Structure formats: C-alpha cells, structure tokens
Amino acid sequence: MAEEESKPLAYIPEIILKKRKSNEEWALKRKAQYEERNSIRKKAKHDFIRMPEDFIKEYRTRELDLIKMKHRVKRKRPTSVTTKSKLIFVIRIHGKREMHQKTRKVLYNMRLRSTFSGIFVKANEGIMEKLQRVEPYVTYGYPNLKNIKELVCKKGYAMIDKQRVPLTDNNIIEQALGKFGIICIEDIVHEIANVGPHFKEVTGFLYPFKLKKPEGLQGSKMLYKQGGDTGNREDHINELISKMN
C-alpha cells in the first residue's frame, strides 16, 4: 500500500497568532495581579491590630443592645396574645455586629443562627416575648398558604442527625414523622398551615429555611410600621417571602 501523503498544516494568519499571544500574556498578567492582591489582603489582615478604643466602643455598643432589650421586655403587653394568625414566619435580617451575647442566645434558641434564615413558629406568649427581645434583628408576620407551600417545596430540608438533608424522597418524611400520620410534603404543608397537633414535631424536623438576600431592605433596625425593616409586618411578610424564596 502506498504511504499516505502527510496533510499540510493548516495556515493560521499572523494576526490571530499575535492576538492569541496577547491574550495569553494578558491572562498571565491578570493572574499575577490577582495573586498580588490576595497576598496584600492576607498581610493586611495579619498585621491589623485593633486599638483599645475599638474594644471599648464595641463593648459599649453591645451593652446598649442589652439595655434596649430589657426596655423592650418591660413594655406593657396584653395578658393574652392577640394575633391575626396562630402561624408566624420569622426571618432574621441582621447579623451579630453590635449584638449582645444574651440577644444572640435568644436567636440561637430560636434556631436563627444566620442572617436571612427563617422559621415557622406558633403564636403564643412565649414566642412573642422572644420576638420582643430580638426585635431589631428580625422581621415576622403571617404567611399565606402559597408561600408556605413554596417554602417547603423549594427551600425545605430535613434535620437528620444534625445534618441538612434535602426533601427529595417522601420516605425520609415517613421514617421521621410517620408515627404522627405525616408521610409526605403535602402533609407537612397541611400541618404547618393549620398549626396542627404535631406542629412542633414537624417544625423541629425541618431545617431553618435559607433565604436569598432581598432587594429593598434598608438595613434599618427601626420597626416596619415606622418605616424601617424590623418587627411585625403582619400580612405584608408575604411580599418579603416572595422576594427571598
């Protein structure tokens, strides 16, 4: 068999070769700049020394947070909880900066450990007192059925052995909640929406919802009714949930 002739190499115009070389040089330069910036940031972070006045300011700010919390708790409240709904959805919208450790402890007890996390709670005197304590850091209101369904279906995760497990299989639900007659996502939604007899078990089974940062929040710790972000939004919480879902 005759030996096949080798195919000639494809011709590449000089301008393309120059452009390719230029792109490679630019990429190397960008990489060097990126590495240099990272090095500077790490060095600045390592060399940063907080001044004594910074610690004093931080201490005073956190003590002021504690004083304000005590004043909120002393406000006169009705002897019985009067809310438009038994069901409340609470969203943490502020971080721990300027927060006293006692305030943080209340948030942690409510399982609101991170900013833009949310939980369903049953309206009662105990929960309303907790909400009063952490008012500058949360907003809450009465979720509608549509948002309850969307939160559970889109953002719902189970808490199993302290692990966050997606609700991709009804078997997960049945194994954990089957003894209460709850075997699927629809049952979970029904139990939450109606604040049923096993509401506590269902909400304890669900991992706190991780929500998106919404547009339009001002970063204000003023009450929503006074033009800020925090506190009770009543039915208006549904607008915020839709933005964060």
Wavefront OBJ file of the C-alpha trace (Angstrom):
o trace
v 0.000 0.000 0.000
v 1.341 3.373 -0.898
v 2.278 5.511 2.019
v -0.270 8.234 2.548
v 0.962 11.699 1.973
v 1.066 13.777 5.134
v -1.504 16.521 5.189
v -0.116 20.063 5.179
v -0.604 22.013 8.425
v -3.497 24.439 8.420
v -2.414 28.001 7.818
v -3.076 30.375 10.756
v -2.967 34.074 9.936
v -0.289 36.085 11.712
v -2.842 38.470 13.223
v -4.579 35.562 15.009
v -1.246 34.298 16.343
v -0.438 37.772 17.669
v -3.882 38.066 19.271
v -3.535 34.623 20.864
v -0.132 35.580 22.285
v -1.533 38.873 23.550
v -4.431 37.063 25.279
v -2.042 34.642 26.951
v 0.141 37.495 28.203
v -2.944 39.345 29.458
v -4.175 36.215 31.295
v -0.776 35.750 32.962
v -0.710 39.419 33.954
v -4.240 39.197 35.446
v -3.269 36.077 37.375
v -0.181 37.814 38.795
v -2.293 40.853 39.810
v -4.880 38.592 41.477
v -2.193 36.732 43.448
v -0.574 40.026 44.471
v -3.929 41.440 45.730
v -4.593 38.273 47.719
v -1.144 38.447 49.249
v -1.664 42.098 50.253
v -5.088 41.303 51.774
v -3.709 38.408 53.812
v -0.787 40.513 55.047
v -3.101 43.423 55.966
v -5.411 41.050 57.847
v -2.456 39.524 59.691
v -0.915 42.901 60.533
v -4.202 44.534 61.584
v -4.122 45.498 65.250
v -7.272 46.629 66.999
v -6.840 49.672 69.179
v -8.118 49.706 72.804
v -10.770 52.282 71.879
v -12.187 49.813 69.326
v -12.782 47.245 72.079
v -14.325 49.906 74.339
v -16.680 51.083 71.582
v -17.710 47.502 70.772
v -18.328 46.721 74.463
v -20.441 49.851 74.978
v -22.476 49.160 71.828
v -23.262 45.617 72.953
v -24.141 46.743 76.464
v -26.505 49.317 74.943
v -28.112 46.485 72.963
v -28.723 44.618 76.248
v -30.259 47.712 77.884
v -32.579 48.256 74.926
v -33.621 44.599 75.040
v -34.539 44.912 78.727
v -36.590 48.032 77.974
v -38.477 46.216 75.197
v -39.312 43.342 77.547
v -40.699 45.810 80.107
v -43.202 47.214 77.619
v -46.809 46.594 78.568
v -48.240 43.647 76.697
v -51.772 42.304 76.746
v -52.338 39.417 79.173
v -53.215 37.121 76.271
v -51.621 37.007 72.855
v -53.837 38.582 70.225
v -52.573 37.946 66.723
v -54.431 37.666 63.444
v -52.983 34.204 62.888
v -51.721 31.326 65.004
v -48.902 30.875 62.499
v -45.937 33.239 62.272
v -42.947 33.151 59.947
v -39.813 34.767 61.394
v -36.852 35.952 59.306
v -33.529 37.076 60.727
v -32.396 40.115 58.734
v -29.418 41.447 60.717
v -26.065 39.966 61.707
v -24.347 39.738 65.089
v -22.466 43.026 64.873
v -23.372 45.252 67.832
v -25.387 42.353 69.313
v -25.109 41.407 72.986
v -24.457 37.738 73.709
v -27.824 37.422 75.500
v -29.608 38.623 72.370
v -27.588 36.163 70.295
v -28.524 33.363 72.694
v -32.253 34.027 72.135
v -31.751 33.941 68.352
v -29.784 30.705 68.615
v -32.500 29.154 70.793
v -34.951 30.022 68.020
v -32.550 28.329 65.542
v -31.945 31.629 63.735
v -28.173 31.278 63.650
v -27.535 33.031 60.349
v -28.756 36.124 58.525
v -31.649 35.544 56.098
v -32.729 32.307 57.756
v -36.400 31.734 58.529
v -38.604 29.534 60.720
v -42.288 28.829 61.306
v -43.468 29.344 64.899
v -46.769 29.087 66.734
v -48.027 32.383 68.148
v -48.093 32.214 71.952
v -46.912 34.338 74.876
v -43.508 32.660 74.997
v -42.691 33.220 71.351
v -43.994 36.804 71.386
v -41.695 37.575 74.329
v -38.722 36.133 72.443
v -39.601 38.180 69.364
v -39.756 41.281 71.541
v -36.247 40.564 72.835
v -34.715 40.217 69.361
v -36.952 42.729 67.555
v -34.141 44.818 65.978
v -32.720 41.723 64.280
v -35.823 40.016 62.884
v -38.984 40.655 60.954
v -42.068 38.453 61.021
v -45.685 38.112 60.012
v -48.469 35.815 58.866
v -47.526 33.639 55.863
v -50.204 32.659 53.348
v -50.741 29.118 52.053
v -48.982 29.841 48.744
v -45.775 30.892 50.484
v -45.933 28.013 52.958
v -46.096 25.556 50.042
v -43.298 27.270 48.127
v -41.012 27.465 51.148
v -41.442 23.772 51.984
v -41.201 22.581 48.362
v -38.386 24.882 47.175
v -36.372 25.532 50.327
v -37.371 22.614 52.546
v -34.622 20.499 54.120
v -34.827 17.966 56.920
v -32.675 17.956 60.040
v -31.447 14.375 60.426
v -28.591 13.575 62.827
v -27.723 17.293 62.801
v -27.299 17.110 59.025
v -29.174 19.151 56.382
v -30.917 16.636 54.121
v -32.973 17.635 51.020
v -36.609 16.503 50.951
v -36.231 14.569 47.716
v -37.971 11.415 48.928
v -41.167 11.019 50.946
v -39.554 8.008 52.646
v -37.389 10.459 54.597
v -40.541 12.145 55.903
v -42.352 8.889 56.645
v -39.424 7.474 58.624
v -39.232 10.575 60.833
v -42.892 11.625 61.091
v -44.893 8.572 60.004
v -45.870 7.787 63.601
v -47.766 11.111 63.603
v -49.583 10.278 60.355
v -47.330 12.616 58.328
v -45.833 10.783 55.354
v -45.298 13.350 52.573
v -44.607 17.018 51.792
v -48.343 17.740 51.405
v -48.884 16.509 54.988
v -46.100 18.806 56.216
v -47.665 21.816 54.467
v -51.091 20.952 55.908
v -49.743 20.565 59.448
v -47.888 23.886 59.318
v -50.693 25.868 57.649
v -53.238 24.651 60.195
v -50.847 24.721 63.180
v -51.859 21.122 63.795
v -51.317 18.951 66.878
v -47.875 17.854 65.636
v -46.714 21.319 64.559
v -43.764 21.208 66.981
v -42.533 17.861 65.654
v -42.862 18.997 62.026
v -41.059 22.331 62.502
v -38.379 20.586 64.558
v -37.893 18.117 61.701
v -37.406 20.965 59.190
v -34.037 22.683 58.958
v -34.336 26.511 59.185
v -35.032 27.888 55.713
v -32.074 29.518 53.976
v -33.401 32.504 52.041
v -31.981 34.879 49.444
v -30.995 38.418 50.342
v -33.868 40.581 49.080
v -33.677 43.887 47.293
v -35.145 46.860 49.088
v -34.019 46.240 52.671
v -32.630 49.456 54.104
v -30.526 47.871 56.841
v -32.592 49.812 59.360
v -33.346 48.459 62.827
v -36.444 50.643 63.055
v -39.813 48.920 63.114
v -41.508 48.202 59.802
v -44.563 50.179 60.922
v -42.291 53.182 61.480
v -40.672 52.934 58.052
v -37.883 50.503 58.930
v -37.275 46.799 58.280
v -37.833 45.011 61.581
v -40.710 43.783 63.716
v -44.216 42.707 62.781
v -45.222 43.076 59.109
v -48.459 41.118 59.566
v -49.706 40.059 56.087
v -47.012 42.144 54.346
v -44.458 39.460 55.271
v -45.686 37.592 52.180
v -44.219 40.227 49.858
v -40.827 39.797 51.543
v -41.004 35.986 51.470
v -41.716 36.071 47.724
v -38.578 38.168 47.150
v -36.445 35.833 49.262
v -37.776 32.483 48.050
l 1 2 3 4 5 6 7 8 9 10 11 12 13 14 15 16 17 18 19 20 21 22 23 24 25 26 27 28 29 30 31 32 33 34 35 36 37 38 39 40 41 42 43 44 45 46 47 48 49 50 51 52 53 54 55 56 57 58 59 60 61 62 63 64 65 66 67 68 69 70 71 72 73 74 75 76 77 78 79 80 81 82 83 84 85 86 87 88 89 90 91 92 93 94 95 96 97 98 99 100 101 102 103 104 105 106 107 108 109 110 111 112 113 114 115 116 117 118 119 120 121 122 123 124 125 126 127 128 129 130 131 132 133 134 135 136 137 138 139 140 141 142 143 144 145 146 147 148 149 150 151 152 153 154 155 156 157 158 159 160 161 162 163 164 165 166 167 168 169 170 171 172 173 174 175 176 177 178 179 180 181 182 183 184 185 186 187 188 189 190 191 192 193 194 195 196 197 198 199 200 201 202 203 204 205 206 207 208 209 210 211 212 213 214 215 216 217 218 219 220 221 222 223 224 225 226 227 228 229 230 231 232 233 234 235 236 237 238 239 240 241 242 243 244 245
